Amino acid sequence: EDGMITLATGETRIELVELDRIDFTIGGKVRFQVLNALTATAAAWAAGLNPAMIARALTTFKTDTAMMPGRFNVNEMNGVQVILDYGHNEAAMKAFAEGVAALGKRRTLMVIGLPGDRRDSDLIATIDATLPFVDEYILHDLLDRRGREVDELPKLLQSRLPPNTPFTISPNQDEATREAWRRVKPGERIVIIADVVDDALGTLSSLSDSLAEDAACLTPLAQTSDEER
């Protein structure tokens, strides 16, 4: 109510916490995260937890790779916004689109592969849900193609892209992520729809390490003083 999670019993109201203080809802702009917060609150309240404890939990919970890997993890790498998520169906992708919109407009590259044991119509509906917010695609097979031929699924997804939409087909998630990184520019966004979340995190860690090494190589050496010459 009025931007506040509220506990209600009949006419009695307890104002619990403002959505602005719950980081993972992005100020209440991401509807599916607001629903998650409400569900968690209802379960905790029904279990008898003190409202102050519930509020503290909501305001300290983070959807980062340490606490919730693969669940709308948002990071910055060298000026590039990187979002990692595990959403492989139409409903998840539509909810994900809300979250991306709440983060603001940026040119967006998407790394995506989908499970091969889904109906073509479901796969098509999932990729269609990404079209409003993605500018370029790096499509790839999963390690387990689940009965599909090589490149069959990426080509199915590619067939749904509007004319002149840039795309690349890569052999796997790792190569697709690295290709996206080669193509992205500072100020833009990469979305990775992960198949194996740990593998995706490993690739991002490797890229981050490479950036750190490059930065170290570019750091000028301290000039030598007259006494040291």
N, C-alpha and C positions, 0 to 999 in steps of 0.2 A: 504494500500500500504506500503510495506517494514516495516511491524509490527506497522503501524500507522493507526488510523482511520482518513480518509481524506475527506473533503468536496470538491466536484468538481462541477464546472460549466463551461462547455466547456473546455478550456485550463487552466482555473484558478483553483488553488489548495490551500486549507487552511488545513494545518496539525493541526488536532484537539488534539489528545492525543495518546500516545503510549499504546499498549495493555498491556505492562508490568506494567503500572500504574493502570490498571483496574483489581482489585483483583478477581472479580468473573469469569473472563475468564482464570484464572491461567496462566497468561503470554501468552494468546492466544492459549493455548493448548486444550481448550474445545470448539469445533467448535459450538455447539448449543448456548453456552453463547456468543461467538463472534457474532453470528447471532442476538441474543437478543440485544446486544449492538448496532449493526448496525441499527436494526429496530428502537430502541429507539432514536438513533441519527437522523435518517431520519425524524421521526415524529416531534421531537423537532425543528429541523432546518426548516422544512416546516411550522411549526407553528410560526416561526419568533423569536425563542429564541436566545439570544446572544451565540455565540460559546463558550465563556469562561464559561457561566453558564452550558452548556451541558457537557463540560469537567469536571467541578467540580462535577456535578451530577454523572457522570460515575465513577469517582475516589473515591467517598465517599459512593456509594451504596454497601450494604453488603447483601449477601444471607444467613443471619443468622436467628435464630429462632425469633428474635425480629422484623426484617423487612420483612422477607419472610418465615414464618414457613412452613416447608414441601417442600421446593424447594431447594434441594441440600444443606442442612445445614450440615456443617462439624464441629465437635467438638472433643476435647480430654477429656477422662474421665479415670483417673488413668492409663495413658499410653496406652489406647485403643482409636483408631480413630473410632468415631461414626458418621455415615452419615445417615441422615433422609431425605427421599424423598417420594413424592406422584406420583408414576409412575405406571400405571396399564395397559399399552398396549405395544405392541412390539416396536413401534417407540420410545416411551418414554424410554423404557429399553435400546435400542441400544444407544440412546443419553446419557443416564446415564452411560453406560459402558465407553464411552469416558472420562467422567468426572472422574470416578474412576481410569482409567488408568493414567490420568494426575497427580494423587496424589501419584503415585508410587506403587510398588509391595508390597503387604502384604498378609498374610493369611487372608481370608475374610469369615465371617459367614454372612448369609443373613436370615433375618426374613421377611417372605412374606406370604401374603394371597391375593387372587385375587377375583374380583366380580363374583358371581355365575351365573349372567344373561348374560354371554358372551358365544359365541360358544366355544366348546372344542378346536377347531383348533386355535382360537385366544389366548386362555389361554396357550396352548402348545407352540405357537410361542413366547409368552411373557417369559415363563420360559426358553425356549431354548436360548433366548438372554442373559440370565444371566450366562449360563454355562461357558463361557470363563474366567470369573473373580471371581467366587464363589467356595470356597472349601468345605463349609458345609452349610446345610440348616436347618432352623427351620420353618416348614410349619404350617399354622394354618387356621382355618375357620374364616370368618368375623362374626361380631355380627349378621348381616343380611345375611343369606346364600342365599337369593334370589332364593328360590325354590330347592336348593341342599340339599341332605341328609347330616347328620353329617359325617364329615371326607371325604365326596365324593371328594371335590375339592382338599384338601391336597394330597389325594391318587392319583388323576389324575396328579398333579404336580410331585409327587414322582416317578411316572412311567416313567418320562422323564429323570431322573437323570442317569448319567453313573454308571455302576456297581462299587460298593465299595465307592460311594460317601456318606459320613456321613450325616445322616438326623435325625430329630426328628419331630414328629407331636404333636403340642400343641393345646389346646382347643380354645385359643383366642390370640389376639395380645399382651395383657399384659403378659400372661404366657409365650408366645413365646419369648418376649424381655427379660424377667427375666431368662429364660433357656439359651438364647444366652449369657447373661452376666456371667452365671455360667460356661460356656464352653470356653469363650474367655480368652486369655492370653495377658499380656502387650506386646505391639508391633504389635498386630494384629488389625483387623478391623471388626466392626459390621456394616452392612447395614440394615436399617429398612425401608421397603416399607410400609408406613403407610396407614391404612384404615381411622381411625379417628385421624387426626394429633394432636389435643389437648390431646387426650388420650395417644398417644405415648409420647408427651412431658411430661405429668404427670408421666408416668412410669419412664422416664429418670430422672426427677427431684427427684422422690422417691429414685432411685438407687444412685443418686449423694448425697442426704442427708445421706443415709446409709454409703456411703464411708466417708463422713465428720465425722460422729459419730464414725466410726471405727478408723479413724485417731486420733480423740480426745482421745479415750480410750487408744491408744498406746503411747501418749505423756507422757514421764516420768515426775513425779512430781518434782518440784524444791527441791533440798536438803535443809534441815533445818540448819540454821546457829547455831553456838555454843550458841549464846545469846538467841535463840528461844527454845533451848532444855531445 
